[in-house]
Amino acid sequence: MLEAIRRAATFLREKQVLHKLGVLVSIAVIAIACYVLYHMLRGIDTYEVLEAIKSTEPHQIALAALFVAAGYFTLTFYDLFAVRTIGNDHIPYRINALAAFTSYSIGHNVGASVFTGGAVRYRIYSAYGLNAIDVAKICFLAGLTFWLGNAAVLGLGISYHPEAAAAIDQLPPWLNRMAAIGILIGLMGYVAWVWTKPRVVGRGPWTVVLPGGPLTLLQIVIGIVDLGFCALAMYVLVPDEPNLGFVVVAVIFVSATLLGFASHSPGGLGVFDAAMLVGLWQMDREELLAGMLLFRMLYYLAPFLISVILLTFREVIISTRSKRLRQAALSLDPSPPPEAAYVRKRSDSGA
């Protein structure tokens, strides 16, 4: 059985079947989202949306911003955990925090976060001796934390309130609950699998030792806390009436986030919004849209601008430091370069 699975995986990798399938899924998700958005946004009064934004209480925006900041703070532990897992304890936490914050905020906005976030991480971690393979391992382990957290939140949330997911996937609640229980069983099976003995994925230099049982539980907790803060930020900004409860909003938010992630569109633009509008259909559309726009400003736009500023300052500091080191090296070695000595020797001999 294992040999058959390996042959199938090799065939899929050689034919790039999974890559092509992923592209088709992304196109299909974006196309469906555009269709839904077109019908959902017809008749939207822009003036009412702006008025809803203006009428949002300052303390709501401040509280949502606090939850967003807490979510990004939790994201820093994705990289800290991954870097420690691959055995690079010499990298300080502040570098892990910088790499995580900038890579995620830029990847969220630019799209294709696996590549854009990986490029940002490589630029930062390469200064500490890490190569492209190390950065790829960090991206893999950070992504694993993200997906484990998503699986836990969706499994627990949908099993508790399957009607929330039914608003998006249009499936019967009992079927959603069964799927959620299946997700939780799979999650527990994975934890048991890595708990029994060390598990390895990949080959050669790309080999990654998966975290054991206790560390996997820590991964799940980190993912749950991160998503919980993000969902709280959205919950604060959506309309108060009707009051659907935090669990409903959290399940719909996480589902919409995953659909946006699957589309690979920048910030899940269009896909995330369509899923939220469909899932929270009971709420006033103008007020809901106002809350979503505020969330985008707090979660996407503001961190993106901060990340660009941080990376720009970092590049300026590195460039200035390198220039000073070169000048210091030249001042310590005032002897002329070999070419200059050769020219002077020829001129002296000619005289």
N, C-alpha and C positions, 0 to 999 in steps of 0.2 A: 504494500500500500504506500509506504513512504517513498519507495523508488518511483512508483507511478506519479506521485505528487511532484517529485523532483523533475521528472521528465516533462510533466505538464507545465511546471513553472519555467523550465528552460525554453520550451517551445513558445510560451507566451512572451518571454523576454526577448527571444531572438526575432520574433515576428512583430514585436512592439504592439501586441494586441491590447494590452492594458492601457498603453498611452493613447492609442487611437480611440479606445472605448471611453477614456476619460475626456478626450476632446469632444466626442459626440455628446456625452452627458452634460458637459459644460454648455455647449451650444443649445441643447434642449432645455436646460434649466433657464438660461437667459431668455430664450424665445418665449417660453411659457410665462416668465415673469413680466416681460414686456407686454404680452397680451393682457395679463391680469391687471397690470398697472394702467394700461390704456383705458380699461373699463372701470377701474376703481377711481381713477382721478378725473373722469369726466364729470363735469358739473362742480368741481371743487372751486370754491370762492377764495382766490388768493388773498383778498383783503381780510377775510375772516381768519385765515391762517396767520397772517401777520399780526392781527389783533390778539389771537390766542397766544402768540409768542410774547407780545408786549404785556399781556395780562398774567403771565406766569410769575408767581411770587419769587422774589430774589432768594429767599431761603430755600426754595425748592431747587433752584439752579445751583446754589452753593452746596446743598446736600448731595445733589447728583454729582457735582464736580469732586466732592470728597470721596464718594464711592468709586468714581473713575480713577482717582489717584490711588486709592487702596487696591483697585484691580491691577493697575500697572505696577504697583509695588509688589504684589503677589507674583506678577509675571517675572520679576527679576529672579525669583527662586527657581523658575524653569531652567535658566542658564546655570545658576549656581549648582543645582542638583546634577545637571548633565555634565558640567565640567568636572565636578568632583567624581562622578561615576566613571569617567574615562581616565581618571588618575592624575589630573592636573591641579594639584592642590596649591601650587605656587601662585596661581592667578587670584588676586584679591577680589573681594566681593564687589567693590566699587566698579571694577571692570566688567564683571558679570552683569551688574545692574545697568551699566551703560550699554553693553551689547544687547541685552534683552529689550530694554526700553526703545532704543533706536531701531533695532531690527524689526520689532513687532509694529511699532507705530508707522514706520516707512513701508513695511510690507503690507500692512492693512490698507494703506492709501494707494499705493502704486499697483497692487495686485500681484499675482504669482508670487506669494510671500515666501515660498520655498526657495526661490532663486534670489529675489531682492533681499530678503532677510538674511539669506546665507552670505550674500556679497558683503553686506554691512558687517556681519559677524566676522567674516574673514579679515576685513580691513582692520578690525579692532584686535582680534585675537592673534593675528600674525605677528604683531609687535611683541608678543609674549612667547614666541617660538612655536605656535601651533600651525600646522599645515592644513591643506584643503581637506584631507581625510579626517583630521581631528574635528574640523568645523562641521563636516558632513555628519559625523557621529553626534555632535552636540545638537544639530538640527533634528536628527532622528529622535534622540532621547527627549528633547523638548517637545517635539510633536507627539511623541508617545504619551507624555504627561497630559498634553492638551486633549487627546482623544480618550484617554482613560477617564479624565474628569468629565468630559462630555457624556461618555457612556453612563457614568454613575448618575449624573444629574438627570439625563433623559430617562434612564431606567427607573429611578426612584420617583421622579415627577410624573411620568406618564402612567406608571402603575398605580399611583395615588389618585391622579385625575386624568384618565384617558380621554375625556371629552376635549381637553385643551389641544391635544395633538390631532384629534379628529377634525377640528376646525381648519387645519391646514391640509392634511393628507386625505380628508374626506372618507376615511375608513371607519368602520363601526368601532365604537369604544372598546368592545370586548376584544376585538382583534388588536387594537393598539395596546391594550393591557397585556395580552399574551406576548406581543412583540417586546414590550418593556421587560416583562419577566424573563424572556429569552435573553435580552441584553444583560440583565443582572446575573443570570446563570452563567453566561459566557464570561462575564467579568470575574465572577468568583472562580470559574474554571481556570482562567488565566493566572489569577493570584495563586491558586493551588499549584499550577504547573511550574511557576518560577520559584515557588517556595520549597519544592522537594529537592531540587539540586540546581547548580548553576546552569543557565541556559544561554546559548550563544547563537547569534544570527549573523549572516554574512560570511564572506570567505576572505582569506589572506589578510591584507592590511585593512580591509573593510570590516573585519570581525568586530562585533560589539557584544560585550557580555551584558545581558539584560539584568536590571536590578532584581534582587531577591524579593521574597515575600514582604518583609517589613518595609523595605524601601519602596516597593510597588504601592503599598498602602499609603505611604507618604506622598507618592506621586498623585494618587487619587485625591487625597485631601487637598493638595495644592491646587489641582484642577478645579475641584468643587468650590474652594474659597474664591478663586479667580472669577469663575463664572457667576458665583453668588453675588459678588460685588458689582459686576457688570449688570446683572439682572436687576439689582436694587437700584442702580442709577436709572435704568429705563423705567422701573416701577414708579419712581418718584416723579418722572416727567409725563407719564401717560395720564389721561383724564381720570379724575376721581370717581366719576359716575359713568357707567355702572361699576361698582367695586367688585372686580372679579377675583380678587385675592392675589397674593404674591406668587403662589405656586403656578397658577394659570399663566400669568404674565411671564414667569421664568421659563416654563416649558415652551411657550410660543417664541420667546426671545432666543433661547438656545437653538430651537429648531430653525428659526429664521437665520441665525448666525451660521449654522452648518450648511444651509442651502446656499447662502452667500459665499461661504468658503468653497463649496463644491463648484460654484460657477467661475471662480478665479477672477471675477470682475473686481476692479478697485473698490475696496471697502464694501464689497457685496452690493454695490450700487444697483438699484433696481430690484434685485432678487430679494435681498433682506427686507426692503421696503414693502414689496408686494406680499411677502409672507406675513409681515406684521399687520398689514391692512386686512388681509384675509382672516388671520387668526383672531384679531381683536375687532371683528366686524360689529360688535355691539356698541363700540365707542363712537363718539362723534368724529367723523373723518378729519375735519379741519383741526380739531383739538389734538387728535392723535398724530396727525402729520406735523403739527407744531412741536409736539414732544419729541418726535423722531428727528426733526431738524436740529433741535437743541442737543439731543444726544449725539448726533453726528459732529456737531461743533465741539462738544466736550471730549468725546472719545476718539474721534478721528482727526479733525482739523487742528485743534490745539496741541495735542502731542506730536503731530507731524511737524508743525512749525518749531516746537521746542527741540525736536530731534535734529532738524536741519541746522538750527543755531548751534546746538552742542557739537555736532560733527564738524561744522565750519570752524568753530573755535579750536577744536581738537587738531584739525589739519593745520591751522595757523600756528598753533603752539609747537607742533611737531616740526613744521618747516623752519620756524625760528630757531628751535633748539638744534636742528641739524646744521643750520648755517653757522651758529655759534661754535659748534663742535669742529666744523671745517676750519673756521678762522683760528680757533685755538690750536688745531693741529699744525696749521701753517706757521703760526707764531713760534711754536716749539721747535720747528725744523726750518730755519731760515735759509738753508743751503739751496742754491738754485737747482731747478730740475735738470736732468741729464742733457736735454736739448740745449738749454741756455749755456751750460758749461761747455758743450761741444762748440757752439758758435763763438764763444769768447776765446776758446783755445785756438781756433782757426784764425781769428782776427789778430791775436797776439803773434802767431807764427808768421802771418803775412806782413806784419809791421817789421 
